[in-house]
Amino acid sequence: MSVPLDALRRPLGVYVVSGVVGLEALALGIVAVWAIVSAVAAPMFSAASGIFLIILIAALAAGLAAVAINLFKGMRWTRSAAFVWQLLMVALAVPALLEGNVLLGLVMLLPAVAAAYYLFTPTVVAYSQRTGSDSGDTGTAVL
């Protein structure tokens, strides 16, 4: 069975959304490393809560990285996960903007709005229709 060449092309929105989510995962990974360094360098008030927070941040970073990678592959489940995360980013960005921290607020808000917009474009929706049972092997090679 042959797949048309147009079906194999990723739309621009897939690159934008997976890039935004990937950068957010990278930022959370950096925060997790910073939290580990801070926990080792300075005494913690509560070791259990500090360790839990580090594990939670690292798990979020790993989860977002999985969303970014699988969204790039066109998996269906990633759109909802990416959209929920972008809503959380907007919920964090608005108070930052209202408190006068404009740079931080815009850094969180603008990529989240762009990703949320592209998640609902027809080309991204059409591209992200793969399920876990799809093998991904089309049997044809495209050069």
C-alpha positions, -999 to +999 in steps of 0.1 A: +000+000+000+014+034-010+010+065+011+009+098-008+038+121-003+015+149+010+004+126+039+040+123+051+048+160+053+046+176+087+027+209+089+043+240+103+021+238+133+035+204+143+070+219+144+058+249+164+038+229+190+064+202+195+091+228+197+073+248+223+065+218+244+100+205+240+114+238+252+091+238+281+103+203+289+139+215+287+131+244+310+115+220+336+146+198+333+168+227+341+147+236+370+149+200+383+187+201+381+188+235+398+165+221+426+189+192+431+219+214+433+201+237+457+190+208+479+226+196+481+241+230+486+217+244+512+199+227+541+162+220+534+134+227+559+118+194+550+138+168+532+107+148+522+089+177+506+121+188+488+127+153+474+090+150+464+092+184+446+124+174+427+108+141+416+076+159+406+095+184+385+116+157+368+085+136+361+068+166+345+098+173+324+100+137+312+062+137+305+064+169+285+094+155+265+073+124+257+044+146+246+068+167+223+083+136+207+051+118+202+033+149+189+061+152+163+053+116+153+016+125+149+001+106+179-034+115+187-032+116+225-006+143+226-029+171+215-050+170+247-019+167+269-002+196+251-034+218+253-038+212+290-002+222+297-006+253+276-037+263+297-016+259+328+011+281+313-016+308+306-029+304+341+007+311+354+014+339+329-016+361+336-008+367+373+028+374+363+016+400+339-008+415+364+019+418+390+041+438+366+065+411+357+060+417+320+090+398+305+083+366+325+046+368+317+051+373+280+078+345+278+052+321+293+021+335+275+031+340+239+045+305+232+015+289+250-010+309+229+009+300+197+009+263+206-028+264+216-036+281+183-017+256+162-031+226+181-066+234+166-056+241+130-070+216+105-036+206+092-023+197+127-055+179+136-054+159+104-017+150+109-022+139+145-045+110+139-022+081+147-030+058+175-008+035+195-019+005+174-006+022+142+026+005+132+040+035+114+054+012+087+039+021+053+059-004+033+072+023+010+103+043+010+102+080+003+134+097-008 
